[in-house]
Structure formats: C-alpha cells, structure tokens
Amino acid sequence: MSLPDVSTRPATVVHALKRLATVTDYGHTFYDNRAQKTFLPFASLHAAAELRAKKLLAYGLKKGDRVGMVLAQPQDFVISFLGCLYAGLVPVPMYPPLSFGKLDAWADGALVILQDAEASLLLTDAQLQGVLWQVVPKVKSLKDLLTVEKLDQKAPIPTALPEPLPEDLCFLQYTSGSTSTPKGVMVTHDALISNAWVIATEGMALEPWVDTAVSWLPLYHDMGLIGFVITPMVRGAQAAFIPTLLFVKRPNIWMQVMTELKAQHSFGPNFAYALAARKATEADLAKWDLSNVKVMGCGAEPIHADTMKLFEDVMSKAGLKRGSVMPAYGMAEATLAMSFHPRGAPLLVKTLDGEEFRATGRVTPPKDDEVVLGFVSCGKPFSGHGLAAMDADGNLLPEDQEGELAFRGPSVTAGYWKKPEATEECFRADGWLRTGDLGFVHNGDVYITGRCKDLIILNGRNHHPTSIEWAVAEVDGVRKGNVVAFSVPGEESEVLVVVAETRPEPPADTAERIVAAVAEQLSLKVSDVVLLGAGQLPKTSSGKLQRRKTREQYLSDTLGSQGDRTLGSSGEKLTVARHVARSLWGRAAHTAGKLFSRTPET
C-alpha cells in the first residue's frame, strides 16, 4: 500500500483526515468498558465521518450551527466530532456524568454550556439521554436531542459537504471552570492545525507510520481531544483510546495497553503518574514492556518533581527509559500546548531562595540557611511562538522575575464566545495572551509557580498554594493530589486553611501531622484543617481542584456536601430516579412544544 505524504502541514482537520482516506493498515484503536478493542483504519474513519456528516445535515442543520456532544464512548465521540467538522457544524464537547452523586451539579453545568453556546442540537447516546431530556426545554435554541443510535438509522442526504476554511470556527472548547464560570474558547481550524502541527513535529516528534499514542484522557477536554485525536492524525500516527472510567476503575490498564500496542507516546496529569506508580505491583512490572516508550508527557496541573522521579524509578523496572517523562505547559486559550521539555532530557528543577522569591518575586540562588523552593521546567515555547512574564501593568519582565505569563503565536485562539469584555481582557491587541498563571523564564525555559488569583498572602508575603499542598500530600493518610490550601480573614490578618481528602481509616492525629509538616517545611502556621472523604473536594469536569469553590464552601460551611459518598447506594438510586423523572417530563414538554408550534395543515 502506498502511504500518503504527511510531511506538510494540512490546512484543516478535514484536510488532514481526507488525505488519509485510502489508508487501510493504520488508524485508531478504541477500547470499550470491558477492555475489548476495535480497530478503525483511517479509511474507515474518513468514511464514517463523512456519512455521519450527511446524516446530521438531514436534520436541517446549517453551516456554523453548534452541536452539543455528551458521548461517553470514545468511538462515538471521535466519529461524531469529525462528522460535525465534515458538515461545517461546530461541535461543543461536554463531559458526561462521572458519578450518580453529582447529577444535580452536572445537569446545571450542561445547561449553562448549552444555553451559552446557543446549541441547535444535543447529541448523546441511549444510556445518557435519560438524564439529559430535563435540560432540553430550558434551552430555547435546541431543536432536538438526538442519540447516536437514532442517528445511525437516519438516511443520509445526498449532498456535497462544505470545505472548511482555515479561519472558520472549528469547535468551542469550554474552559473547565477551575477559577470562574466556564467560557467557550473559539478554536479556529487555523489555530488548531497550528498547535497540533508543532506538537506533532516539535513537542512529541511523532514518527509517521511508526508511532502509536495511547490516551485515557477525557475527549471532551483539550488534552485528550487535540493531543490524541487531532495531533496523531495530522502526522500519520496511530492512537488508541481507553474510556476514562475504565482507567479510573483499573489504573493499570494504562500501562497494559502501552505494552500491548508497543506504544511510544502518552500523556497525563501529575496525579495520574502518582496513581500509576502506586498501583503497579512487582508482578505487573514483570509483565509490562515499556521499552518502546519515547514520551510520557505531563501537564494540566502543577507538576511535582518527586512524583515524576518516582514514576520513572518504578516503571524503569518495566523497561521505561530515563528521561521519558516530559513536562509541558498549556491551556485552552492557546488551543492546547505552549511549551514542552526536550524529549529524552532529564527532569530540570530550578531551586531558588524561597524567602527572596516570596518577598520580591526574584529568582536568586538559595542560601544554606534559607528556605529553598524548587520548580519544574516546562521547556521552551515552540518555534513561531513566544512566552514571557509581565507585570501588573502589562509590561514584559526580564528573565528570573516572576510575573503573569503571557503567550503569543499562531496557536492563540480567537477569544471567548459571546464575551467581548473577557476577550479584550485576556487577548491583548498586541497579540499577547494573558494566561492568568504566575511564573518566570530562566535560560529560555518557562517555570510555572501558581495562579494569579490563588496567591496566599500571609504577613505581607506571597505563598503559592501548591508548595503547601505538596507538603501536606506527603503526610500519612492524605490522598495525594487531593489537597487545597487557601487563606481566609482572621481576627487580625489572613490565616491559612488546609482541606484534604484522606484514605480510609487515616491515623487519628492526621490533622496534627498536617500542621506540623507545614510548620517544619515552610515555617507557616495552619489555623484550621478540614479532613474529607474521597471525592468530596470540588473539582472541575477535567479533574482539576477548584480552590476558589473550596474556599467558598469552607466559608459557607458546606464542604463535603456535594461529595460522592453523601448519598450512599440508596441515595444514588433516588438521584437517578429523580433525574430520569425530570427528563421524562422534559422530553414530553419538548415534544408538545414541537407539536403546538407547527403550522396547522390545510
């Protein structure tokens, strides 16, 4: 078989897949919830996307209409997303409910996104429609809720599909809402291809017709969608998709699939590497073969050097090469990635004088008798792009000075959907994107130190929550990656509060140990400790901790009220029943509305 030339950058995602339309030996592999796999060659993926596009257009949709997508199975999601692009429609990826205990909050979040996007259609599956019909009557723009099962039965319309232009809106990526209400980031075809191309060629350096990438990341999130659906496609590399819930239930499936497919690339947030290292047994390590791995990327949340080193130490027993872990930095407003640590290079940690840094933001060498801070390098920006720190007035700062990080280049998106003021605030007229992240540049490498709005100011000094949270995470009984630190008004000044999820049956003195750890490592006084059970800290749909929401719940004395364990098994049944009842009413109301709105036949 003659393979197509993928050495040049495609114009759009549609162009990228169309040039693979004759490839039958390479493609994507989809695992289901039972870990059974289905291989879909690129030729079949192209045909399926084209067919789905014509079926979607049979419902009267027109170019530019937004389509909300709540699809749990990777194969359904990928074909539907690409089908929307082939049809000139704008997909709006949305997360499915991950647990029965939070259906109220999930339904509210889905409603906000559908209303804001002014979606014309809501695409889901037969299993999820039972809880989605309740939101349909509340979204004026929605013409219908459609399942992929029903869509498969629809006859396609014989029509020529539109050819998207690079400047066209490709999809709306709603931010996860870790610091505010979700906003729809307008990703154009040009920005998407610009970012996917540099990720594929510079960041991950995918080798066409050789490399395979494996992902369990949610496809409604930019890292899973752009990093593993789009990026391999523009470079002729294969990808395999594990359902997120399967990874949550069986974390070892990640390395099992990497071994089975002899995969070279994968990605995940810091917590996933800690989980993978902890769950791997000696028997597992003896069975796995990770010698083919080139890149294990890490991003989406603060990167802890000790976690990365532990992962490499553990997985080296299965053949993982040192230097495989690759820290990266990115955000939805930049499409996805902004910088990557060099492939194969050892982890780079910049140590500095903690007292000087907290007081002035300057990066200076540590002194023997001072507090030492360390930050992980996320590498340099891609060619044609730039990263810098700026002060509160928007002036660019020199290297080794902390400020708000700013990014520029062709990967910057077109702004926020229907939010001109927020767009003007973050997307500057001179091309710089304000990230809202704090950091500094040293020898061209970018180091992330925190979020602008998450800073804890105690006794006139700045403290980043992550340094406190990492110290607490090492306390026996605390669930790593599930700690939040923030300050609240005290009698005389701000005081420090720590909220942590614990493992089952933690030591009785866990709170005291937390206070002692923070005092010993950071010389800070913790005024209050709140311990919660697993799943009770508020998180975004992509799994990021919500510090602001945690603080709000602490102040309103509602911490833990939305946790998974608050209802128990009987509560789950009641919750599902309530949502299904609402949805039955919603479906009836929607159907009645469609009937009454029809023009009487004459």
C-alpha positions in Angstrom: 0.0 0.0 0.0 1.3 3.4 -1.0 1.1 5.8 2.0 0.2 9.4 1.6 2.7 12.2 2.2 2.2 13.8 5.6 5.4 15.9 5.6 3.5 19.1 5.1 1.0 20.9 7.4 -2.6 20.3 6.4 -5.0 23.3 6.0 -7.7 22.0 8.3 -8.6 18.8 10.3 -10.9 17.8 7.4 -8.0 18.1 5.0 -5.8 16.1 7.4 -8.2 13.1 7.5 -9.1 13.3 3.8 -5.5 12.8 2.8 -5.6 9.5 4.9 -8.8 8.3 3.2 -7.0 5.5 1.3 -5.0 4.2 4.4 -6.3 0.8 5.5 -3.5 -0.6 7.6 -3.1 2.3 10.0 -5.7 4.0 12.2 -7.2 4.3 15.6 -8.0 1.6 18.2 -10.9 2.1 20.6 -11.3 0.1 23.8 -14.7 -0.3 25.5 -15.5 -0.5 29.2 -14.6 -4.2 29.2 -11.2 -3.5 27.6 -12.3 -5.1 24.3 -10.8 -3.3 21.4 -12.0 -2.2 17.9 -9.6 -1.1 15.2 -10.8 1.5 12.8 -8.5 2.2 9.8 -8.1 5.8 8.7 -10.1 5.0 5.5 -13.0 3.7 7.6 -12.8 6.7 10.0 -13.0 9.1 7.0 -16.0 7.2 5.6 -17.8 7.1 8.9 -17.2 10.8 9.5 -18.5 11.7 6.0 -21.6 9.5 6.5 -22.3 11.0 9.9 -22.0 14.5 8.4 -24.6 13.8 5.8 -26.9 12.3 8.4 -26.6 15.3 10.7 -27.4 17.7 7.8 -30.5 15.6 7.2 -31.9 17.2 10.3 -31.9 20.6 8.8 -28.7 21.9 10.4 -26.7 24.6 8.5 -23.0 25.6 8.5 -22.0 27.2 11.8 -24.7 25.7 13.9 -23.4 24.5 17.3 -23.9 20.8 18.3 -23.6 19.9 22.0 -21.9 16.5 22.4 -22.3 14.3 25.5 -20.9 11.0 24.5 -19.1 8.6 26.9 -17.7 6.1 24.4 -14.5 7.2 22.6 -15.6 5.8 19.2 -18.9 7.5 19.3 -17.2 10.8 20.3 -14.5 10.7 17.6 -16.8 9.9 14.7 -19.4 12.5 15.8 -16.8 15.2 16.3 -15.2 14.6 12.9 -18.7 14.3 11.4 -19.6 17.7 12.6 -16.4 19.2 11.1 -17.1 17.5 7.7 -20.6 19.0 7.8 -19.4 22.5 8.7 -21.0 22.3 12.1 -19.4 23.5 15.3 -19.1 20.7 17.9 -19.3 21.7 21.6 -17.7 18.8 23.6 -19.3 18.4 27.0 -18.4 16.0 29.8 -20.8 13.1 30.7 -21.7 12.5 34.3 -18.9 10.7 36.1 -20.9 9.7 39.1 -24.5 9.4 40.3 -23.8 11.5 43.4 -23.3 14.7 41.4 -26.1 14.7 38.8 -27.6 17.9 40.0 -24.4 19.9 39.6 -23.7 18.1 36.3 -27.1 18.9 34.8 -26.7 22.6 35.9 -23.3 22.7 34.2 -24.7 21.2 31.0 -27.5 23.7 30.9 -25.1 26.6 31.3 -23.0 25.5 28.3 -25.9 24.6 26.0 -27.5 28.0 26.7 -24.3 29.9 26.3 -23.4 28.1 23.0 -26.9 28.5 21.7 -26.7 24.9 20.6 -29.1 23.8 17.8 -28.7 20.1 18.6 -27.8 17.9 21.6 -26.1 14.7 20.5 -25.8 11.9 23.1 -26.4 8.1 23.4 -29.3 6.0 24.5 -27.9 5.4 28.0 -27.3 9.1 28.8 -30.5 10.6 27.2 -32.5 9.5 30.3 -30.9 12.3 32.3 -30.5 14.9 29.5 -34.0 15.5 28.4 -34.7 17.6 31.5 -32.4 20.4 30.2 -33.9 20.4 26.7 -37.0 22.6 27.4 -34.7 25.2 29.1 -32.5 25.8 26.0 -34.5 27.9 23.5 -32.1 27.3 20.7 -32.3 23.5 20.8 -34.2 21.9 18.0 -33.8 18.4 19.4 -32.0 15.8 21.4 -30.6 13.1 19.2 -28.9 9.8 20.1 -26.2 8.3 18.0 -28.3 5.1 17.8 -31.1 7.1 16.2 -28.7 9.0 14.0 -27.3 5.7 12.7 -30.8 4.8 11.5 -31.3 8.1 9.7 -30.9 8.1 5.9 -28.1 10.5 4.8 -28.9 13.3 2.4 -27.1 13.2 -1.0 -25.2 16.5 -0.8 -21.8 17.9 -1.3 -20.2 18.7 2.0 -18.7 22.1 2.6 -15.0 22.6 2.6 -14.0 24.4 5.8 -11.7 27.5 5.6 -8.7 27.9 8.0 -10.4 31.0 9.5 -13.7 29.2 10.2 -14.6 28.4 13.8 -13.8 24.7 14.3 -15.2 24.0 17.7 -16.0 25.6 21.1 -13.8 24.3 23.9 -15.4 25.3 27.2 -12.9 26.0 29.9 -13.1 23.7 32.9 -14.1 26.5 35.3 -11.3 25.9 37.9 -11.3 29.7 38.6 -14.6 31.0 37.1 -17.7 30.2 35.1 -16.9 28.1 32.1 -16.3 30.2 28.9 -16.4 29.0 25.3 -12.9 29.3 23.7 -13.3 29.8 20.0 -10.8 27.4 18.3 -10.5 28.1 14.6 -9.2 25.5 12.1 -6.0 27.5 11.7 -5.2 27.8 15.4 -6.0 24.1 15.9 -3.8 22.9 13.0 -1.0 25.4 14.0 -0.9 23.9 17.5 -1.4 20.2 16.5 1.4 20.5 13.9 4.0 21.9 16.3 3.0 19.4 19.0 3.4 16.6 16.4 6.6 17.7 14.9 8.5 19.6 17.7 7.0 18.5 21.0 6.2 14.8 20.7 8.1 14.4 17.4 5.7 11.7 16.1 7.2 9.4 13.5 4.8 9.0 10.6 3.5 5.4 10.0 5.6 4.2 13.0 4.4 5.7 16.3 1.3 4.9 18.4 -0.1 7.2 21.1 -2.3 5.9 23.9 -4.7 8.0 25.9 -7.3 7.5 28.7 -7.9 11.3 28.9 -11.4 12.6 28.5 -12.1 13.5 24.9 -14.2 16.5 25.9 -11.1 18.0 27.3 -8.5 19.7 25.1 -5.6 17.4 26.1 -7.4 14.3 25.1 -9.2 15.7 22.0 -6.4 17.8 20.5 -3.5 15.8 21.8 -4.7 12.4 20.7 -7.5 12.7 18.2 -6.2 15.5 16.1 -2.4 15.6 16.6 -1.6 12.0 15.5 -4.0 12.4 12.5 -2.0 15.4 11.1 1.2 13.3 11.2 0.0 9.8 10.1 0.5 8.3 13.6 -1.9 5.9 15.3 -3.8 6.4 18.5 -5.6 4.2 21.0 -8.3 5.4 23.3 -9.2 3.9 26.7 -12.5 5.0 28.3 -11.7 7.4 31.2 -13.9 5.5 33.6 -12.1 2.3 32.8 -8.8 3.9 33.8 -10.4 5.3 37.0 -11.5 1.7 37.9 -8.4 0.0 36.7 -5.4 2.4 36.6 -3.1 -0.4 35.5 -4.9 -0.6 32.1 -2.8 2.4 31.1 0.5 0.5 31.1 -1.1 -2.7 30.0 -2.3 -1.1 26.7 1.0 0.7 26.3 2.7 -2.8 26.5 0.1 -4.5 24.3 0.4 -1.9 21.5 4.2 -1.3 21.9 3.2 2.4 22.1 5.6 5.3 22.1 3.6 8.2 23.4 1.1 9.0 26.2 0.2 11.9 28.4 -1.5 12.6 31.7 -1.7 15.0 34.7 0.6 14.8 37.7 -1.9 12.8 39.8 -2.2 10.0 37.2 1.6 9.4 37.4 1.4 9.2 41.2 -1.5 6.7 40.9 0.2 4.6 38.2 3.4 4.3 40.3 1.4 3.4 43.5 -0.8 0.8 41.8 1.9 -1.0 39.9 2.8 -4.3 41.6 6.0 -6.3 41.1 4.0 -8.9 39.2 2.7 -6.1 36.9 6.1 -4.7 36.3 7.4 -8.1 35.4 4.7 -8.4 32.7 4.9 -4.9 31.2 7.3 -3.9 28.5 7.7 -0.1 28.3 11.0 -0.2 26.3 9.3 1.3 23.2 8.1 4.4 25.1 9.6 7.7 23.9 7.4 10.3 25.7 5.3 10.2 28.8 4.0 13.8 28.9 2.8 15.6 32.0 0.6 18.7 32.1 -2.8 20.1 33.0 -1.9 20.6 36.7 1.1 21.6 38.8 4.0 19.2 38.2 5.6 17.7 41.3 9.3 16.6 40.6 9.2 13.9 43.2 6.1 12.3 41.5 7.9 12.3 38.2 11.0 10.8 39.6 9.1 8.1 41.5 7.2 7.2 38.3 10.4 6.8 36.4 12.0 4.8 39.2 9.1 2.4 39.4 8.5 2.0 35.6 12.2 1.6 34.9 11.7 -2.0 36.2 9.4 -2.5 33.1 12.0 -1.0 30.7 11.0 2.6 30.8 14.0 4.7 29.8 15.2 7.6 32.0 14.2 11.0 30.6 10.9 9.6 29.1 8.8 11.9 31.3 8.2 15.3 29.5 6.7 18.2 31.5 4.6 20.5 29.4 2.6 23.7 29.7 -0.6 24.7 28.0 -4.2 26.0 28.2 -7.4 26.0 26.2 -6.9 29.7 25.2 -3.7 28.7 23.4 -5.5 25.8 21.7 -3.6 23.3 23.9 0.2 23.3 24.3 2.6 26.3 24.8 5.9 24.6 25.7 7.4 21.1 26.0 10.5 20.0 27.9 13.1 18.5 25.5 12.5 14.8 24.6 14.8 12.4 26.4 16.3 15.1 28.7 16.4 14.6 32.4 13.9 16.5 34.6 15.1 20.0 35.2 14.3 21.6 38.6 15.2 25.2 39.3 16.0 25.7 43.0 15.9 29.2 44.5 16.0 31.3 47.6 12.4 31.0 48.9 12.5 34.0 51.2 13.7 36.3 48.5 11.3 34.9 46.0 8.3 35.3 48.2 9.3 38.9 49.1 10.3 40.2 45.7 9.5 37.5 43.0 13.2 37.5 42.0 14.9 34.2 41.2 18.2 34.0 43.2 20.4 31.1 44.2 19.4 29.5 47.5 21.4 30.1 50.7 22.3 27.3 53.1 20.3 28.8 55.9 17.2 29.9 53.9 14.0 28.2 52.7 14.6 26.6 49.3 11.9 26.4 46.7 12.0 24.2 43.6 10.0 24.5 40.3 10.0 22.1 37.4 10.9 23.4 33.9 8.2 23.1 31.3 10.7 23.7 28.5 10.8 26.4 25.8 8.0 27.6 23.6 7.5 26.2 20.0 9.0 27.9 17.0 7.0 30.9 15.9 5.6 31.3 19.4 6.7 33.2 22.5 6.4 33.0 26.3 7.2 35.8 28.7 6.4 37.1 32.2 4.7 40.5 32.6 3.9 42.8 35.5 0.5 44.1 36.6 0.6 46.9 34.1 1.3 44.5 31.2 5.0 45.4 30.8 7.2 42.5 29.8 9.7 41.5 32.6 13.2 40.2 32.2 14.2 36.7 32.9 14.3 35.5 36.5 11.5 37.7 37.6 8.1 36.3 38.5 5.0 37.7 36.8 1.9 36.8 34.9 2.9 34.6 32.0 1.9 35.7 28.5 1.9 33.7 25.2 1.7 34.7 21.6 1.8 33.0 18.2 -0.5 31.3 15.6 -1.8 28.9 18.2 -3.6 31.6 20.1 -7.4 31.2 19.7 -9.9 33.7 18.6 -11.2 34.6 22.1 -14.3 33.8 24.1 -17.7 33.1 22.6 -20.1 36.0 23.1 -17.8 37.5 25.8 -16.1 40.6 24.3 -15.1 42.1 27.6 -13.4 38.9 28.8 -11.8 38.5 25.4 -10.4 42.0 25.5 -9.0 41.5 29.0 -7.2 38.2 28.2 -6.4 38.5 24.4 -4.4 41.7 24.1 -4.4 43.8 21.0 -0.6 43.3 20.6 -1.1 39.6 20.2 -0.1 38.5 23.7 -2.5 36.2 25.6 -2.6 36.7 29.3 -2.7 33.3 30.9 -3.6 34.1 34.5 -0.7 31.9 35.5 2.3 33.0 37.6 5.8 32.0 36.5 9.2 33.1 35.3 11.6 32.4 32.5 15.1 31.2 33.1 17.6 30.5 30.3 14.6 30.4 27.9 12.7 27.8 29.9 9.4 28.6 31.5 8.6 27.7 35.1 5.0 27.8 36.5 4.7 29.0 40.1 1.0 29.3 40.6 -2.2 31.1 39.6 -2.5 34.9 39.9 -5.8 34.7 41.9 -4.7 31.8 44.1 -1.9 33.5 45.8 -1.9 33.3 49.6 -0.6 36.4 51.3 0.4 35.9 55.0 2.1 38.6 56.9 2.8 40.5 53.8 4.5 37.6 52.0 3.3 35.7 48.9 2.9 31.9 49.2 1.8 29.6 46.4 -0.8 27.1 47.4 1.0 24.2 45.6 4.1 24.3 47.8 1.8 24.0 50.9 -0.4 21.3 49.2 2.6 19.2 48.2 3.9 19.3 51.8 0.5 18.1 53.1 0.3 15.4 50.4 3.3 13.6 52.0 1.5 13.2 55.3 0.5 9.6 56.0 -3.2 9.1 55.4 -3.7 12.0 53.0 -4.7 11.3 49.4 -2.1 12.8 47.1 -3.4 15.3 44.6 -6.4 16.0 46.8 -5.3 18.9 49.0 -6.3 22.5 48.8 -4.7 25.4 50.7 -6.1 28.9 50.9 -6.4 31.9 53.2 -9.4 33.5 54.9 -9.8 36.6 57.0 -8.7 36.1 60.6 -9.1 38.4 63.6 -6.0 40.5 62.7 -5.0 39.3 59.2 -5.4 36.5 56.7 -4.9 32.9 58.2 -4.1 29.6 56.5 -6.6 26.8 56.0 -5.9 23.3 54.6 -8.6 21.0 53.3 -7.5 17.4 52.5 -9.1 14.2 51.4 -8.0 11.2 53.4 -7.6 7.5 52.7 -9.9 5.0 54.6 -9.1 4.9 58.3 -6.3 7.6 58.4 -4.2 8.0 61.5 -6.1 9.7 64.4 -3.6 12.5 64.5 -3.7 13.3 60.8 -4.7 16.9 61.3 -1.9 17.5 63.8 0.6 15.9 61.4 -0.5 18.3 58.7 0.0 21.3 60.9 3.5 20.0 61.9 4.5 19.3 58.3 3.6 22.7 57.0 5.4 24.3 60.0 8.5 22.3 59.6 8.9 22.6 55.8 7.5 26.1 55.2 7.6 27.8 58.6 3.9 28.6 58.2 1.1 28.3 60.8 -2.0 26.4 59.8 -5.0 27.8 61.6 -7.5 25.2 60.5 -7.5 21.7 59.0 -10.6 20.1 57.4 -10.5 16.4 56.6 -12.8 15.0 54.0 -13.5 11.6 52.5 -12.6 10.6 48.9 -14.4 12.5 46.2 -15.6 15.4 48.4 -13.3 18.1 47.3 -14.9 20.2 44.5 -13.3 19.6 41.1 -13.8 20.6 37.5 -15.0 18.2 34.8 -11.4 17.6 33.9 -10.4 16.7 37.4 -8.7 20.0 38.5 -9.2 21.1 42.1 -11.3 24.2 42.5 -9.6 26.3 45.1 -12.0 29.2 44.9 -15.0 26.9 45.2 -13.4 25.0 48.1 -12.8 28.3 49.9 -16.4 29.4 49.3 -17.8 26.1 50.6 -15.5 26.4 53.7 -16.8 29.9 54.4 -20.4 28.8 53.9 -19.9 25.6 56.0 -20.9 23.3 53.0 -17.7 21.4 52.4 -18.3 17.8 51.5 -22.0 18.4 50.8 -21.6 17.5 47.1 -19.2 14.6 47.6 -19.9 11.2 46.1 -20.4 9.4 49.4 -23.0 11.8 50.9 -25.9 9.8 49.4 -24.7 6.2 49.6 -26.1 3.4 47.4 -29.7 4.1 48.1 -29.2 7.8 47.5 -27.7 7.0 44.1 -30.9 5.2 43.1 -33.1 8.1 44.3 -30.9 10.6 42.5 -31.0 8.7 39.2 -34.8 8.2 39.5 -35.3 11.9 40.2 -33.3 12.9 37.1 -35.0 10.3 34.9 -38.4 11.6 36.0 -37.3 15.2 35.2 -36.1 14.0 31.8 -39.3 12.2 31.0 -41.2 15.4 31.8 -38.7 17.4 29.7 -39.0 15.1 26.8 -42.8 15.3 26.9 -42.7 19.1 27.2 -40.2 19.3 24.3 -42.4 17.1 22.1 -45.6 19.0 23.0 -43.8 22.3 22.2 -42.8 21.0 18.8 -46.4 19.9 18.1 -48.0 23.1 19.2 -45.5 25.2 17.2 -46.4 23.5 13.9 -48.4 25.3 11.3 -51.9 23.6 11.0 -52.3 21.6 7.9 -54.8 22.9 5.4 
